[in-house]
Amino acid sequence: MSKMITWRKSASKDVRPFFGTATLENSVDAAEIRLFGDGDYSAEANFLVEPADAPNLAITVKPNVEPATLVTDSIKKSDLVLAVSVLQPFLKKTVVIGQFPISKALPEEVEIGGDVLEELGGGANAVVEVALCLAKKLTKKPGSPFLLGHWLSKKSFSLRVPKPVEVFNVIPMSDKDWEAMGWPAKTMYSVDYIGGFNEPAVKDRQLANVRVHSDVHRKLTLESSQRLAKPIEASLAAEITAQIIASSLPEWQDSDEVVPLSPLSAFMKRLDAVQKTSFTELKNLAMQPGMPKLKAFLHATEQTVRFIKEG
């Protein structure tokens, strides 16, 4: 019997069949972003924006594209445009900030106005993209882009607020650690809520202590285990958040409103991406025994089903 071979994708990367324009693939790699007016530019691709800082976002992009290098045998400068856009994956909405012909002088900086950020939910959990694209439809040729808007080079800057699991103090626990607490040796995780779910978020203040079995924690942090890690992390995030909600409910069930910039307000925004839910409706869901429907919403926000399917 022949041995079955299982093929696995080892890295996520867009496959661009445009070998005719390969020299342009890294054209926007040097692009930088500045999140706040008094901040510095950075070429990093991922940023965490604390809820308290989100209202102060004043985003500016520096494309850092050198038009003189954008020359190929098949593509002219007049065929190209530099596009800057912002998209909000949860809202499935994209705003094009500007399209700048490569044949003309490119701006050194591109500002993203506060009105755009407000339209996209405040700017957190958004993606800013800088892309070199076709400005027109071209004759179809092997190895070359031809559709209007085809991108040849792209760089994305991801801005997101920390998920609740990221403001937990995660404590790896061995068998002996669990037993010393009087718990079973193979306990997977436990949650000890500290407080502050409906209070303004404060940097470095933890909502809870989350204890995770050291074997599980090690497996989830190994790069080679990411196909397994994503669905488990999504499921854990949903279940941990459910426990936080249940434990914190006495603190806010009699409140008239959600405190701005609190972890609860951030959670409500994530919940709205799945289904618009009022504060009163959230209270009713949280007071149901076992919170079955609220847990369903939590797993939907964490995309648990998607990660299990893709894993």
N, C-alpha and C positions, 0 to 999 in steps of 0.2 A: 504494500500500500504506500502510495506516495505521501510525503509529508505535506500537510497543509501549511501554506505560508500566509501569515496575516500581515497586511500592509497597514501602517499607521502613519498619520501625518505628524511629523516631528516639529513643525513650526508653522505659525500662521503668517502668511505673506500673500499679498495680491500677486497673481501671475499676470504679467503684462506681456502680451505677444508681440509688442511693437519693437522688434529688434532693429528696425530701420531708424528708430529714434532713441536708441539705447543711451546715447551720450547726453540726453536730456533728463534721464530718470532721476538724477540727484540735484536738479536745478534749484529746488526750494529747500534743500536740506539745511541750509544755514539760516532759515527764517527764525525769528525770535518773537517773543511775546512779553508784554509788561501788563500785569494785572491791576496795579494801582498807580495813581499819578505820581506818587513819590517813590515808587519801587524801581528796581533794576530790570533790564531785559534779560530773558533767559531763553536758552535753546532747548530746555527740557520739554518733554511731551506730555507729562501728567502732573496735575496740580490738585492738592486738596485745599478747598476754600472753607474756612470755618464759617458756620452760620452767622456769627456776629460780624464777620468781615464782608459777607456777600453784598450788603447794601452799598459798600464803598468801592465796589469794582469799577474801574475805569480802564477798560482794556484797549491796548494799542498793539498793533502788529507791525513789526519791521521785516518786510519781505526778504531783504538782503539778496536780491537777484541781480546778477550782472548780465544785462542784455547782450553784451558782446560775445558771451559764451554760448548763446542760444542759436547756434547755427548748425544746420544739417543739410544733407543733399536733398532731402525730400520735403522739408518743412521750412517755410520762409518766416521771418519775423512777423510779417503782416498776417500770417495765419494763426498767430498765437495771442493769447490774452492771459493775464494774471488775474485770477479770481480769488477774492477773500469772502468767506461766508461763515455763518454761525448756524449750527443745527442743534436742536433739542430732541434727542432720541425718544424720550418719554412722550413728548407732545407730538412727535413726528412732524416737526415744523422746521423749515430752513429759511434763513434770511440771507440774501446775497448783499454783502456790504458794498462791493464794487468790482467792476471788471475793467482792467487797465491794459490797453493794447501794448504789446511788447515793442512795437515799432516806434512808440513815443516814450518820453521820459517817464519812468516809473516813480511813484511816490516813495519817499524814504520811510514814511510811517502811514499806517491806515488806522484811524480811530473807529472804535465800535461804540456807538452812542448808547447812552443810558436807556433811551426809548426802545432800542432793539433788545437790550438785556431784559427790560421789563416785559416786553412781548414774549420773551422766551422763558418766563418764570423767574427772572432775577439774575440770570447768568450762570448760576451754579448748576452743575449737571448738564453743562452744554459742551459742545465741541467746536472749536474754532479751526477752520481749514484754510490753508493757503495752497493753491493749485495752479499749475501751468496747464492750460486747456486750449483746445482748438476754438478759434473764434468764428470759424465758418466750416461748412461742409466741403470736403475735398473728394477728389477722385479716389476711388477705392484702389489701394495698392497693397500687395502682400507685405506684412511687417510694419505697416504704417497706420496711424489713426486716420479716421476719415469722417467720423460723425461730429456734428456741432456739439461742443461741450466735452468731448473725449478728453480725459486728463492724461498728461504724460508724466507729470511729477506732482506729488502731493505730500504735504506735511500737516498733521493734525495735532492740536493742543487740546487735551481733555481737562475740563474743569469740573470737579465734583465736590459735594459736601461729604464729610465722613459718614459712612453708614453707622447705624447704632453699634454694630459689632466692632467698629474701629475705635469707639470711645469706651470700650470695655477694657478692664485690666485682665488680660488673658494669662492664666497661670497653668503651665504644664504640670500634670500630676502623675507620679508613678503609682504602681500598685500599693507600695508601702505608704505613700502619702494619703491615698484614699482610705486605706485601712486605719491609719492613725486618726482620721476624722470619723471613723465608725461607718464608713460607706463600703460597698462592695469593691473589691480590688479592681475589677474591670469596668467601673463606672465610666461612661463616655464623657459626660460633662455635667456641670451644675452651675446654677446662676444665683448669685447673692446680690440682690438689688440694694443699692446704697441710697439713692434719692436724686431729685432734681429733674425728673422727666418733664415737668411742666414749669420749669424755671429757665431764665435766660442761660444759654450755654456758656460755660466758662472753660477756656482752654486749660487742658491738663486736669480738669475735674472729671473723674470717672463716674459713670452711671451705675456700674456694677462690677463685681469681680466674677469672671467667668473661668471656671476651672475645667480644663480639658485633659483627657488622658494623654500622657506624654507620647504614647505610641501613635495615637491619632494625630496629635499636633505635629509630630515629626513627619508623618506621611503627607499631611496637608501642605507642609512647607517645602517638600521636595519638588523641584522643577519637573522631574521625570514622572511625577504622579498627578500632573494637572488634569488629565482626563478624568481621573477619579476625584480629585480635590474639588473641582467646581461644583458638581451636584451636591456633594456633602457640605461644602461651605454654604451654599445657597439654602439648603435645608436647615442647617444649624442656625444661620442668621434669622430665618423665619421663626424657628422655635424659640430661640433666645429672646427675640423681640416680643414674642407672645408672652413669655414669662415676665419680662419687664413691664409690659402693659398690665398683666394681672396683678403683679406686686405693687405697682404704682397707682392702680385705680383708686384706692381710698384717698389719695392726695388730690386728685383732680375730678372725681366724678361729680362733685358739687360745685365745680367752677363754672362760671358763666361763659368763659372764653378761653381760647388757647393763647398762652403767653407767646408773643412774637419772639423769634430767634431761640425758641426752646427746642429740645430734642423732639417734643411732642409735635411742634409745628412743622419740623422737618419731616417727621413721620407722616403727618397729614398730607403734605405735598406729594410724597411718594405714593400714598394711598389713592390720591386723586388721579394719578396716572393710570390706575387700574379701573377705578370707579369713583366718580364724584361722591364724596361722603361728608356729611355735615358733622359737627362736633356732637350734636345730640345723637345722631345715628351711630357714631363711633362708640359713645357710651353704652348704647343699647347692645351693640355687638359685643363689647367687652364684658357686659354683665350676663351674657348667655352662658350657661354652664358648659365649660370646656371650650368656649369661644370657637365653635366649628367654622362659622362663616368668616370670622375675622382671620382665623388661621389660613383659610383658603385665599383671602386677599393677600396675606403676608407672603405665602408661597408664590403668588402671582407677581408681586412686586420684586421678589428675588429671582424670578424666572427659573424656579426649580425644575419644572417640567422640561423646559428647553435644554437645560444643562444635562439632565438625565438622558434626554433623547440624543443630544450631540455626543455625549460621552460614550 
